[in-house]
């Protein structure tokens, strides 16, 4: 019974260690944003940089989704066969079957 596959969970499972790391990173980020609101120059720069990064990733995801949606609308299956096989060469003398080796 070693070949039997385990069923896939409906909800992804996250470890407590991963959740604590995400919580700690968010705490540091929001602490820096709090300092930015209080007027710290370096904290403002870091907050603007993080905001620009989030905005850039959001715009990229939206454009990717838009292009993906358009690709689904215009998607057609390619015709069978090679597009270059439509017209065979007219004369075999112009196209020898074996390569010509010049010495």
C-alpha positions as CSV (number, residue, x, y, z in Angstrom):
1,X,0.0,0.0,0.0
2,X,3.0,2.3,-0.4
3,X,1.7,3.5,-3.8
4,X,-1.3,5.1,-2.2
5,X,-1.3,8.9,-2.5
6,X,-2.2,11.1,0.5
7,X,-5.3,13.3,-0.2
8,X,-4.4,17.0,-0.8
9,X,-5.7,19.4,2.0
10,X,-8.2,22.0,0.9
11,X,-6.5,24.7,2.9
12,X,-2.7,25.1,2.8
13,X,-1.1,24.2,6.1
14,X,1.4,26.7,7.7
15,X,3.7,26.0,10.6
16,X,3.6,28.1,13.7
17,X,7.3,29.0,13.1
18,X,6.3,30.6,9.7
19,X,3.4,32.5,11.2
20,X,5.6,33.9,14.0
21,X,8.2,35.0,11.5
22,X,5.6,36.8,9.4
23,X,4.2,38.4,12.5
24,X,7.6,39.6,13.6
25,X,8.3,41.1,10.2
26,X,5.0,42.9,10.1
27,X,5.6,44.3,13.6
28,X,9.0,45.7,12.5
29,X,7.5,47.2,9.4
30,X,4.6,48.8,11.2
31,X,6.9,50.1,13.9
32,X,9.0,51.8,11.2
33,X,5.8,53.3,9.7
34,X,4.8,54.6,13.2
35,X,8.2,56.4,13.4
36,X,7.5,57.8,9.9
37,X,4.2,59.2,11.1
38,X,6.0,60.9,14.1
39,X,8.4,62.6,11.7
40,X,11.6,60.5,11.4
41,X,13.2,61.1,8.1
42,X,14.8,57.7,7.6
43,X,11.6,56.0,8.6
44,X,9.7,58.0,6.0
45,X,12.2,57.0,3.3
46,X,11.9,53.3,4.3
47,X,8.1,53.5,4.4
48,X,7.9,55.2,1.0
49,X,10.2,52.6,-0.5
50,X,8.1,49.7,1.0
51,X,4.9,51.4,-0.3
52,X,6.5,51.8,-3.8
53,X,7.5,48.2,-3.8
54,X,3.9,47.1,-2.9
55,X,2.4,49.4,-5.5
56,X,4.8,48.1,-8.2
57,X,4.0,44.5,-7.4
58,X,0.3,45.3,-7.4
59,X,0.5,47.0,-10.8
60,X,2.5,44.1,-12.2
61,X,0.0,41.5,-10.9
62,X,-2.9,43.5,-12.4
63,X,-1.2,43.8,-15.8
64,X,-0.2,40.1,-15.7
65,X,-3.9,39.2,-15.0
66,X,-5.1,41.5,-17.9
67,X,-2.7,39.9,-20.4
68,X,-3.5,36.4,-19.2
69,X,-7.3,37.1,-19.6
70,X,-6.7,38.4,-23.1
71,X,-4.6,35.3,-23.9
72,X,-7.5,33.1,-22.9
73,X,-9.9,35.0,-25.1
74,X,-7.7,34.9,-28.3
75,X,-6.3,31.4,-27.8
76,X,-6.7,29.1,-30.8
77,X,-5.2,25.6,-31.2
78,X,-2.4,25.6,-33.8
79,X,-3.1,23.7,-37.1
80,X,-1.6,20.3,-37.3
81,X,1.7,19.9,-39.1
82,X,4.5,22.3,-39.9
83,X,3.8,25.6,-41.4
84,X,6.9,25.2,-43.6
85,X,5.8,21.9,-45.1
86,X,3.1,23.6,-47.3
87,X,5.2,23.7,-50.5
88,X,8.0,21.1,-51.0
89,X,11.0,22.1,-53.1
90,X,10.2,22.0,-56.9
91,X,13.6,20.5,-58.0
92,X,15.8,18.1,-56.0
93,X,18.9,19.3,-57.9
94,X,18.8,22.6,-56.1
95,X,18.5,20.9,-52.7
96,X,20.7,17.8,-52.5
97,X,19.8,15.2,-49.9
98,X,23.3,14.9,-48.6
99,X,25.4,17.8,-47.5
100,X,28.2,19.0,-49.8
101,X,31.6,19.0,-48.0
102,X,34.2,21.2,-49.6
103,X,37.8,20.2,-48.9
